[in-house]
Amino acid sequence: KNEDQDEDSSYKKQRGHHLSDEAVAVLQAWLVSHFEDPYPNEEEKAALVRMTKVSLRQINNWMSNARVRIWRPAVLSLKD
């Protein structure tokens, strides 16, 4: 048995699931086009679920993280 395989599988379990590049691109595009109000309503979330093929929970988590990591720093940099 290869030790690297064990390390890889435990590493993946710790990291969880990543969204596909395509899903991230869709979500980033939505965030940019809704910069003034980066809070999708339930209808928009449902559309994002259909377009990205990820769960509503993943959409909610991604948006929450993106507002902290992407949107808020952008807003703060505009104030300078």
KOLMARNU-18556 format. One record per residue: residue in one letter; x, y, z of N, C-alpha, C, O, CB in turn. Coordinates in nm, 3 decimals, padded with zeros to 5 digits, always signed. Glycine has a CB too. Layout:
! KOLMARNU-18556
{rec "A" {X Y Z} {X Y Z} {X Y Z} {X Y Z} {X Y Z}},
...
This chain:
! KOLMARNU-18556
{rec "K" {+00.086 -00.120 +00.000} {+00.000 +00.000 +00.000} {+00.089 +00.124 +00.000} {+00.188 +00.131 +00.073} {-00.097 +00.001 +00.124}},
{rec "N" {+00.054 +00.220 -00.080} {+00.133 +00.342 -00.096} {+00.096 +00.443 +00.013} {-00.022 +00.475 +00.030} {+00.112 +00.403 -00.237}},
{rec "E" {+00.195 +00.493 +00.087} {+00.168 +00.589 +00.196} {+00.107 +00.718 +00.142} {+00.025 +00.781 +00.210} {+00.298 +00.621 +00.272}},
{rec "D" {+00.146 +00.759 +00.022} {+00.094 +00.882 -00.036} {-00.058 +00.876 -00.053} {-00.128 +00.976 -00.034} {+00.160 +00.910 -00.171}},
{rec "Q" {-00.109 +00.757 -00.089} {-00.253 +00.743 -00.108} {-00.327 +00.768 +00.023} {-00.431 +00.834 +00.024} {-00.288 +00.604 -00.162}},
{rec "D" {-00.273 +00.716 +00.134} {-00.335 +00.739 +00.264} {-00.338 +00.886 +00.298} {-00.439 +00.939 +00.345} {-00.262 +00.661 +00.373}},
{rec "E" {-00.227 +00.954 +00.274} {-00.220 +01.096 +00.303} {-00.318 +01.174 +00.217} {-00.386 +01.265 +00.265} {-00.077 +01.149 +00.281}},
{rec "D" {-00.327 +01.138 +00.089} {-00.419 +01.207 -00.002} {-00.563 +01.191 +00.043} {-00.639 +01.288 +00.046} {-00.402 +01.155 -00.145}},
{rec "S" {-00.602 +01.068 +00.079} {-00.743 +01.046 +00.115} {-00.778 +01.117 +00.245} {-00.887 +01.172 +00.256} {-00.772 +00.896 +00.128}},
{rec "S" {-00.689 +01.118 +00.343} {-00.721 +01.187 +00.468} {-00.719 +01.338 +00.445} {-00.797 +01.410 +00.508} {-00.621 +01.148 +00.580}},
{rec "Y" {-00.634 +01.386 +00.357} {-00.628 +01.528 +00.326} {-00.758 +01.573 +00.262} {-00.812 +01.678 +00.297} {-00.509 +01.559 +00.233}},
{rec "K" {-00.809 +01.493 +00.169} {-00.934 +01.528 +00.102} {-01.051 +01.528 +00.200} {-01.139 +01.614 +00.191} {-00.963 +01.429 -00.013}},
{rec "K" {-01.051 +01.434 +00.294} {-01.158 +01.429 +00.394} {-01.156 +01.556 +00.479} {-01.261 +01.609 +00.513} {-01.145 +01.304 +00.483}},
{rec "Q" {-01.038 +01.602 +00.513} {-01.028 +01.723 +00.595} {-01.072 +01.846 +00.518} {-01.137 +01.934 +00.574} {-00.886 +01.741 +00.646}},
{rec "R" {-01.037 +01.854 +00.392} {-01.064 +01.974 +00.313} {-01.210 +01.986 +00.271} {-01.257 +02.096 +00.243} {-00.977 +01.974 +00.190}},
{rec "G" {-01.282 +01.875 +00.267} {-01.421 +01.881 +00.223} {-01.430 +01.887 +00.072} {-01.337 +01.847 +00.001} {-01.491 +02.002 +00.284}},
{rec "H" {-01.541 +01.936 +00.023} {-01.566 +01.938 -00.121} {-01.542 +02.078 -00.177} {-01.580 +02.179 -00.116} {-01.709 +01.892 -00.151}},
{rec "H" {-01.481 +02.081 -00.292} {-01.461 +02.208 -00.362} {-01.566 +02.223 -00.470} {-01.611 +02.124 -00.528} {-01.319 +02.217 -00.422}},
{rec "L" {-01.605 +02.345 -00.496} {-01.695 +02.369 -00.607} {-01.614 +02.362 -00.737} {-01.494 +02.389 -00.738} {-01.766 +02.508 -00.593}},
{rec "S" {-01.680 +02.325 -00.844} {-01.613 +02.319 -00.974} {-01.573 +02.461 -01.018} {-01.631 +02.559 -00.972} {-01.704 +02.252 -01.081}},
{rec "D" {-01.476 +02.469 -01.106} {-01.435 +02.599 -01.160} {-01.553 +02.669 -01.227} {-01.567 +02.791 -01.219} {-01.318 +02.582 -01.260}},
{rec "E" {-01.637 +02.589 -01.294} {-01.752 +02.646 -01.364} {-01.852 +02.705 -01.264} {-01.906 +02.813 -01.286} {-01.821 +02.538 -01.451}},
{rec "A" {-01.876 +02.633 -01.154} {-01.969 +02.683 -01.052} {-01.916 +02.812 -00.990} {-01.991 +02.907 -00.970} {-01.991 +02.577 -00.942}},
{rec "V" {-01.787 +02.815 -00.961} {-01.726 +02.935 -00.903} {-01.737 +03.053 -01.000} {-01.764 +03.165 -00.959} {-01.577 +02.910 -00.867}},
{rec "A" {-01.717 +03.027 -01.127} {-01.726 +03.134 -01.228} {-01.868 +03.192 -01.232} {-01.884 +03.314 -01.241} {-01.687 +03.080 -01.368}},
{rec "V" {-01.969 +03.107 -01.225} {-02.109 +03.152 -01.224} {-02.135 +03.237 -01.100} {-02.196 +03.344 -01.109} {-02.206 +03.031 -01.229}},
{rec "L" {-02.090 +03.190 -00.985} {-02.114 +03.262 -00.859} {-02.039 +03.395 -00.856} {-02.092 +03.496 -00.809} {-02.073 +03.176 -00.740}},
{rec "Q" {-01.916 +03.395 -00.905} {-01.840 +03.521 -00.910} {-01.906 +03.621 -01.004} {-01.913 +03.740 -00.973} {-01.695 +03.494 -00.956}},
{rec "A" {-01.955 +03.573 -01.118} {-02.022 +03.661 -01.213} {-02.147 +03.721 -01.149} {-02.176 +03.839 -01.167} {-02.059 +03.584 -01.342}},
{rec "W" {-02.222 +03.639 -01.075} {-02.341 +03.691 -01.007} {-02.300 +03.799 -00.906} {-02.362 +03.905 -00.900} {-02.418 +03.576 -00.936}},
{rec "L" {-02.197 +03.771 -00.828} {-02.152 +03.865 -00.726} {-02.111 +03.999 -00.788} {-02.147 +04.105 -00.736} {-02.035 +03.806 -00.646}},
{rec "V" {-02.038 +03.994 -00.897} {-01.992 +04.116 -00.964} {-02.112 +04.194 -01.020} {-02.118 +04.317 -01.008} {-01.893 +04.082 -01.078}},
{rec "S" {-02.206 +04.124 -01.080} {-02.320 +04.192 -01.141} {-02.422 +04.241 -01.038} {-02.513 +04.317 -01.071} {-02.389 +04.100 -01.240}},
{rec "H" {-02.406 +04.197 -00.913} {-02.495 +04.241 -00.804} {-02.413 +04.307 -00.693} {-02.443 +04.290 -00.575} {-02.577 +04.121 -00.747}},
{rec "F" {-02.311 +04.382 -00.732} {-02.217 +04.440 -00.636} {-02.287 +04.533 -00.538} {-02.248 +04.541 -00.421} {-02.108 +04.516 -00.709}},
{rec "E" {-02.390 +04.604 -00.584} {-02.461 +04.700 -00.498} {-02.544 +04.629 -00.390} {-02.568 +04.685 -00.283} {-02.552 +04.789 -00.582}},
{rec "D" {-02.588 +04.507 -00.418} {-02.671 +04.431 -00.323} {-02.637 +04.283 -00.338} {-02.707 +04.209 -00.407} {-02.826 +04.456 -00.348}},
{rec "P" {-02.529 +04.238 -00.272} {-02.480 +04.101 -00.293} {-02.553 +03.994 -00.211} {-02.490 +03.903 -00.157} {-02.334 +04.095 -00.260}},
{rec "Y" {-02.684 +04.007 -00.202} {-02.765 +03.912 -00.126} {-02.873 +03.854 -00.217} {-02.978 +03.916 -00.236} {-02.829 +03.980 -00.002}},
{rec "P" {-02.848 +03.735 -00.274} {-02.948 +03.678 -00.365} {-03.077 +03.643 -00.291} {-03.074 +03.592 -00.179} {-02.892 +03.553 -00.433}},
{rec "N" {-03.191 +03.671 -00.356} {-03.319 +03.630 -00.296} {-03.340 +03.480 -00.323} {-03.258 +03.416 -00.389} {-03.438 +03.715 -00.355}},
{rec "E" {-03.449 +03.426 -00.271} {-03.471 +03.281 -00.284} {-03.481 +03.236 -00.430} {-03.433 +03.129 -00.465} {-03.600 +03.241 -00.209}},
{rec "E" {-03.543 +03.319 -00.514} {-03.555 +03.286 -00.656} {-03.418 +03.284 -00.723} {-03.388 +03.194 -00.801} {-03.648 +03.387 -00.727}},
{rec "E" {-03.336 +03.383 -00.691} {-03.200 +03.389 -00.748} {-03.117 +03.272 -00.699} {-03.040 +03.213 -00.776} {-03.132 +03.523 -00.710}},
{rec "K" {-03.131 +03.237 -00.572} {-03.057 +03.122 -00.518} {-03.097 +02.994 -00.591} {-03.011 +02.912 -00.626} {-03.082 +03.106 -00.367}},
{rec "A" {-03.228 +02.977 -00.615} {-03.276 +02.857 -00.686} {-03.216 +02.852 -00.827} {-03.178 +02.745 -00.875} {-03.430 +02.857 -00.693}},
{rec "A" {-03.209 +02.967 -00.892} {-03.149 +02.972 -01.026} {-03.000 +02.938 -01.019} {-02.949 +02.867 -01.105} {-03.168 +03.113 -01.090}},
{rec "L" {-02.931 +02.988 -00.917} {-02.788 +02.957 -00.902} {-02.766 +02.808 -00.875} {-02.670 +02.750 -00.924} {-02.727 +03.040 -00.788}},
{rec "V" {-02.856 +02.747 -00.797} {-02.849 +02.602 -00.773} {-02.861 +02.528 -00.906} {-02.783 +02.436 -00.932} {-02.961 +02.555 -00.675}},
{rec "R" {-02.958 +02.567 -00.990} {-02.976 +02.501 -01.120} {-02.855 +02.522 -01.211} {-02.811 +02.428 -01.277} {-03.103 +02.554 -01.190}},
{rec "M" {-02.803 +02.644 -01.214} {-02.691 +02.675 -01.304} {-02.560 +02.609 -01.260} {-02.481 +02.566 -01.344} {-02.670 +02.825 -01.313}},
{rec "T" {-02.538 +02.601 -01.129} {-02.410 +02.550 -01.079} {-02.413 +02.402 -01.045} {-02.308 +02.338 -01.034} {-02.368 +02.628 -00.957}},
{rec "K" {-02.534 +02.348 -01.028} {-02.551 +02.207 -00.987} {-02.488 +02.179 -00.851} {-02.438 +02.070 -00.826} {-02.490 +02.113 -01.092}},
{rec "V" {-02.492 +02.280 -00.761} {-02.449 +02.258 -00.623} {-02.568 +02.287 -00.531} {-02.666 +02.346 -00.574} {-02.327 +02.349 -00.587}},
{rec "S" {-02.559 +02.244 -00.406} {-02.671 +02.256 -00.315} {-02.696 +02.400 -00.271} {-02.609 +02.486 -00.280} {-02.648 +02.169 -00.193}},
{rec "L" {-02.817 +02.424 -00.223} {-02.852 +02.555 -00.169} {-02.760 +02.591 -00.053} {-02.718 +02.706 -00.039} {-03.000 +02.557 -00.123}},
{rec "R" {-02.728 +02.493 +00.029} {-02.637 +02.518 +00.142} {-02.500 +02.566 +00.092} {-02.442 +02.659 +00.148} {-02.619 +02.389 +00.226}},
{rec "Q" {-02.450 +02.503 -00.015} {-02.321 +02.546 -00.072} {-02.330 +02.687 -00.130} {-02.235 +02.765 -00.117} {-02.274 +02.447 -00.181}},
{rec "I" {-02.442 +02.720 -00.192} {-02.462 +02.856 -00.245} {-02.458 +02.955 -00.129} {-02.387 +03.056 -00.135} {-02.598 +02.867 -00.322}},
{rec "N" {-02.535 +02.925 -00.024} {-02.539 +03.015 +00.092} {-02.401 +03.033 +00.155} {-02.362 +03.145 +00.187} {-02.637 +02.962 +00.196}},
{rec "N" {-02.328 +02.923 +00.172} {-02.194 +02.930 +00.231} {-02.098 +03.008 +00.142} {-02.021 +03.091 +00.190} {-02.139 +02.790 +00.255}},
{rec "W" {-02.104 +02.982 +00.011} {-02.013 +03.052 -00.081} {-02.041 +03.201 -00.078} {-01.948 +03.282 -00.071} {-02.029 +02.997 -00.226}},
{rec "M" {-02.168 +03.240 -00.083} {-02.204 +03.382 -00.082} {-02.159 +03.449 +00.048} {-02.105 +03.559 +00.046} {-02.355 +03.400 -00.101}},
{rec "S" {-02.181 +03.382 +00.158} {-02.141 +03.437 +00.288} {-01.989 +03.459 +00.292} {-01.942 +03.566 +00.332} {-02.185 +03.343 +00.403}},
{rec "N" {-01.915 +03.359 +00.251} {-01.769 +03.371 +00.249} {-01.723 +03.476 +00.149} {-01.631 +03.553 +00.176} {-01.704 +03.235 +00.214}},
{rec "A" {-01.788 +03.481 +00.033} {-01.748 +03.576 -00.072} {-01.771 +03.720 -00.028} {-01.693 +03.809 -00.061} {-01.824 +03.548 -00.201}},
{rec "R" {-01.880 +03.743 +00.045} {-01.904 +03.880 +00.094} {-01.794 +03.923 +00.189} {-01.756 +04.040 +00.190} {-02.040 +03.889 +00.164}},
{rec "V" {-01.742 +03.832 +00.269} {-01.634 +03.865 +00.363} {-01.499 +03.875 +00.290} {-01.423 +03.968 +00.314} {-01.626 +03.759 +00.475}},
{rec "R" {-01.472 +03.781 +00.202} {-01.338 +03.770 +00.141} {-01.319 +03.853 +00.015} {-01.208 +03.895 -00.015} {-01.310 +03.627 +00.109}},
{rec "I" {-01.427 +03.877 -00.058} {-01.417 +03.946 -00.188} {-01.488 +04.081 -00.184} {-01.428 +04.185 -00.210} {-01.476 +03.858 -00.300}},
{rec "W" {-01.618 +04.077 -00.150} {-01.700 +04.198 -00.160} {-01.660 +04.304 -00.059} {-01.638 +04.419 -00.097} {-01.846 +04.163 -00.141}},
{rec "R" {-01.651 +04.268 +00.069} {-01.621 +04.368 +00.172} {-01.486 +04.436 +00.150} {-01.479 +04.559 +00.157} {-01.623 +04.302 +00.311}},
{rec "P" {-01.377 +04.360 +00.123} {-01.249 +04.428 +00.095} {-01.259 +04.522 -00.025} {-01.195 +04.628 -00.027} {-01.139 +04.326 +00.071}},
{rec "A" {-01.337 +04.484 -00.126} {-01.353 +04.571 -00.245} {-01.423 +04.700 -00.205} {-01.384 +04.809 -00.248} {-01.433 +04.499 -00.358}},
{rec "V" {-01.529 +04.689 -00.123} {-01.603 +04.807 -00.080} {-01.512 +04.897 +00.004} {-01.511 +05.018 -00.014} {-01.727 +04.766 +00.001}},
{rec "L" {-01.437 +04.836 +00.095} {-01.348 +04.915 +00.180} {-01.238 +04.984 +00.100} {-01.200 +05.096 +00.132} {-01.285 +04.826 +00.286}},
{rec "S" {-01.188 +04.918 -00.004} {-01.083 +04.981 -00.086} {-01.137 +05.098 -00.167} {-01.063 +05.190 -00.200} {-01.020 +04.877 -00.181}},
{rec "L" {-01.268 +05.096 -00.199} {-01.329 +05.207 -00.271} {-01.341 +05.331 -00.184} {-01.345 +05.443 -00.235} {-01.466 +05.167 -00.323}},
{rec "K" {-01.346 +05.312 -00.053} {-01.360 +05.424 +00.039} {-01.229 +05.503 +00.055} {-01.231 +05.620 +00.095} {-01.406 +05.374 +00.175}},
{rec "D" {-01.119 +05.440 +00.025} {-00.986 +05.506 +00.040} {-00.964 +05.613 -00.067} {-00.859 +05.677 -00.068} {-00.873 +05.401 +00.032}},
